[in-house]
Amino acid sequence: MADYIRRLPVYLLLDCSGSMAGEPIEAVKQGIKALLSELKGDPQALETACLSVITFDASARQITPLTELLLFKEPQLTASGPTALGGALHVLAQCIREEVRTSTPTQKGDWKPLVFILTDGAPTDDLDAGIEELKTVTAGNIIACAAGANANTATLKKITPNVLMMNNLTAGDMAQFFAWVSGSIKASSKSIEAKPGEAVQLPPPPQGFVIVP
């Protein structure tokens, strides 16, 4: 990807704790596969979007650095341990600092990152410290999806006002979520080209998903 192209950085923060073992983590893998297929079929997204994956269980780590879509390889995901969501926010802030290009007097930087958080439980580490760290960087839209009955929407509201509730961790619901993520990325990549500097309007959430007030 040429240096002068302004990228749309997209970060996926994925819960890989023990409660995601079995069908949920398999559904996430299939969701990422479908997400990539959708985005690679969209010329605008293909030109601007770059994707990164951060996972969190007992600890948090970036398993895929910010990568253009054509070079992106599906990550290997396994599920075990507790839920270090606070740590994931720390990693996210560090990655944004290191990977997202800022504007210079001679060149515009990347677009503000689009962040999607998927979790099915409550954090088991210091979330507040992670939130404070995230405030030190600039992100665009941050969307959190509370997956299943055990997800803590109040906790996610502390991170972002944009919280979706997915009632079940079925393959069908997860497929809908990732289809919505791909639609959001495609809408964002079109919107920033057509109306640079304006807030990106994301598509309505999937049927059966609830926007947490």
C-alpha positions as CSV (number, residue, x, y, z in Angstrom):
1,M,0.0,0.0,0.0
2,A,1.5,3.3,-1.0
3,D,2.6,5.6,1.7
4,Y,0.4,8.5,0.6
5,I,-2.8,6.5,1.0
6,R,-4.6,7.4,4.2
7,R,-5.5,4.2,5.9
8,L,-8.6,3.4,8.0
9,P,-7.1,1.4,10.9
10,V,-9.6,-1.2,12.3
11,Y,-8.9,-3.0,15.6
12,L,-10.8,-6.1,16.7
13,L,-10.5,-6.8,20.4
14,L,-11.7,-10.4,20.9
15,D,-12.5,-12.2,24.1
16,C,-10.7,-15.5,24.2
17,S,-11.4,-16.4,27.8
18,G,-12.5,-19.9,28.9
19,S,-16.2,-19.1,28.6
20,M,-15.7,-18.7,24.9
21,A,-14.5,-22.2,24.4
22,G,-16.3,-24.5,22.0
23,E,-19.0,-23.2,19.7
24,P,-18.4,-19.4,20.5
25,I,-14.7,-19.3,19.5
26,E,-15.4,-21.4,16.4
27,A,-18.2,-19.0,15.5
28,V,-15.7,-16.1,15.9
29,K,-13.2,-17.8,13.6
30,Q,-16.0,-18.3,11.0
31,G,-17.0,-14.7,11.5
32,I,-13.5,-13.4,10.8
33,K,-13.4,-15.6,7.6
34,A,-16.6,-14.1,6.4
35,L,-15.5,-10.6,7.3
36,L,-12.4,-10.9,5.2
37,S,-14.3,-12.3,2.3
38,E,-16.8,-9.3,2.4
39,L,-14.1,-6.7,2.7
40,K,-11.9,-8.1,0.0
41,G,-14.9,-7.8,-2.4
42,D,-15.2,-4.1,-1.7
43,P,-12.8,-1.9,-3.7
44,Q,-13.0,1.1,-1.3
45,A,-12.4,-1.0,1.8
46,L,-9.6,-2.9,0.1
47,E,-7.9,0.4,-0.7
48,T,-8.2,2.0,2.7
49,A,-8.9,-0.5,5.5
50,C,-6.2,-2.2,7.5
51,L,-7.0,-4.8,10.2
52,S,-5.5,-5.8,13.5
53,V,-6.5,-8.4,16.0
54,I,-5.9,-8.1,19.8
55,T,-7.0,-11.0,22.0
56,F,-7.5,-11.2,25.7
57,D,-7.7,-14.1,28.2
58,A,-5.4,-14.3,31.2
59,S,-3.4,-11.6,29.4
60,A,-3.8,-9.4,26.4
61,R,-1.7,-9.4,23.2
62,Q,-1.8,-8.2,19.6
63,I,-1.7,-11.3,17.5
64,T,-2.0,-9.6,14.2
65,P,-0.4,-6.2,13.7
66,L,-2.2,-3.6,11.5
67,T,-2.2,-5.3,8.1
68,E,-3.7,-4.4,4.8
69,L,-6.5,-6.7,3.8
70,L,-4.8,-8.5,0.9
71,L,-1.9,-9.6,3.3
72,F,-4.1,-10.4,6.3
73,K,-4.0,-14.0,7.5
74,E,-6.7,-15.4,9.7
75,P,-5.5,-15.6,13.3
76,Q,-5.3,-18.9,15.3
77,L,-7.7,-18.5,18.2
78,T,-8.0,-20.6,21.3
79,A,-10.1,-20.0,24.4
80,S,-9.0,-20.4,28.0
81,G,-8.5,-18.5,31.2
82,P,-10.0,-15.2,32.7
83,T,-10.9,-11.9,30.9
84,A,-8.1,-9.3,30.8
85,L,-10.2,-6.6,29.1
86,G,-8.3,-3.8,30.9
87,G,-5.1,-5.2,29.6
88,A,-6.5,-5.3,26.1
89,L,-7.2,-1.5,26.3
90,H,-3.6,-1.0,27.3
91,V,-2.4,-3.0,24.3
92,L,-4.9,-1.1,22.0
93,A,-3.6,2.3,23.2
94,Q,0.0,1.2,22.6
95,C,-0.8,-0.2,19.1
96,I,-2.5,3.0,18.1
97,R,0.5,5.1,19.3
98,E,2.9,2.9,17.3
99,E,1.0,2.0,14.2
100,V,-1.4,4.8,13.3
101,R,0.3,7.5,11.3
102,T,-0.3,11.1,12.5
103,S,-0.5,14.1,10.3
104,T,2.7,16.1,9.5
105,P,3.0,19.6,7.9
106,T,3.5,17.9,4.6
107,Q,1.3,14.8,4.8
108,K,-2.1,13.9,6.3
109,G,-2.1,11.0,8.7
110,D,-4.4,7.9,8.9
111,W,-8.1,8.2,9.6
112,K,-9.2,7.8,13.3
113,P,-9.2,4.1,14.1
114,L,-12.4,2.1,14.2
115,V,-12.5,-0.3,17.2
116,F,-14.7,-3.3,17.8
117,I,-14.7,-5.1,21.2
118,L,-16.4,-8.5,21.6
119,T,-16.7,-10.0,25.1
120,D,-19.0,-12.5,26.8
121,G,-18.1,-11.7,30.4
122,A,-16.9,-9.2,32.9
123,P,-13.2,-8.1,33.1
124,T,-11.1,-9.8,35.7
125,D,-8.3,-7.2,35.7
126,D,-8.1,-3.4,36.3
127,L,-10.4,-2.0,33.7
128,D,-10.3,1.5,34.9
129,A,-6.5,1.7,34.4
130,G,-7.0,0.4,30.8
131,I,-9.7,3.1,30.2
132,E,-7.4,5.8,31.4
133,E,-4.6,4.6,29.1
134,L,-7.0,4.6,26.2
135,K,-7.8,8.2,26.8
136,T,-4.2,9.1,26.0
137,V,-4.7,8.2,22.3
138,T,-7.3,9.3,19.7
139,A,-9.7,6.7,18.3
140,G,-12.8,7.2,16.1
141,N,-15.8,5.0,16.8
142,I,-15.4,2.4,19.5
143,I,-18.2,-0.2,19.5
144,A,-18.5,-2.9,22.2
145,C,-20.6,-6.0,21.8
146,A,-21.8,-7.7,24.9
147,A,-22.2,-11.3,23.8
148,G,-24.6,-13.5,25.8
149,A,-26.4,-13.3,29.1
150,N,-23.2,-13.1,31.2
151,A,-21.7,-10.0,29.5
152,N,-21.6,-6.9,31.6
153,T,-23.1,-4.0,29.6
154,A,-22.5,-1.5,32.4
155,T,-18.8,-2.2,32.3
156,L,-18.7,-1.7,28.6
157,K,-20.6,1.6,28.9
158,K,-17.6,2.9,30.9
159,I,-15.4,2.3,27.8
160,T,-17.8,3.6,25.1
161,P,-21.4,4.8,24.7
162,N,-21.8,2.5,21.7
163,V,-22.7,-0.8,23.2
164,L,-24.7,-3.6,21.5
165,M,-26.2,-6.6,23.2
166,M,-26.2,-10.0,21.5
167,N,-28.5,-12.3,23.3
168,N,-26.9,-15.6,22.4
169,L,-23.5,-16.9,21.5
170,T,-24.7,-19.0,18.6
171,A,-23.0,-19.3,15.3
172,G,-25.9,-17.4,13.6
173,D,-25.7,-14.4,16.0
174,M,-21.9,-14.3,15.7
175,A,-22.2,-14.4,11.9
176,Q,-24.7,-11.5,12.0
177,F,-22.3,-9.5,14.2
178,F,-19.3,-9.9,11.9
179,A,-21.5,-9.2,8.9
180,W,-22.4,-5.9,10.7
181,V,-18.8,-5.2,11.4
182,S,-17.9,-5.6,7.7
183,G,-20.8,-3.4,6.8
184,S,-19.6,-0.8,9.3
185,I,-16.0,-0.9,7.9
186,K,-17.3,-0.6,4.3
187,A,-19.6,2.3,5.3
188,S,-16.7,4.0,7.1
189,S,-14.3,3.7,4.2
190,K,-16.9,5.2,1.8
191,S,-17.9,7.9,4.2
192,I,-14.3,9.2,4.9
193,E,-13.7,9.6,1.2
194,A,-17.0,11.3,0.5
195,K,-17.1,13.5,3.7
196,P,-13.7,13.7,5.2
197,G,-13.6,15.0,8.8
198,E,-17.3,14.3,9.5
199,A,-18.5,11.7,12.0
200,V,-19.0,8.3,10.4
201,Q,-22.5,7.0,10.5
202,L,-22.5,3.3,11.1
203,P,-25.3,1.0,9.7
204,P,-28.1,0.0,12.1
205,P,-27.3,-3.1,14.2
206,P,-28.4,-6.6,13.2
207,Q,-31.9,-7.8,13.8
208,G,-32.3,-9.1,17.3
209,F,-29.4,-7.1,18.7
210,V,-30.2,-4.4,21.2
211,I,-28.5,-1.0,21.5
212,V,-27.9,-0.5,25.2
213,P,-29.2,2.9,26.2
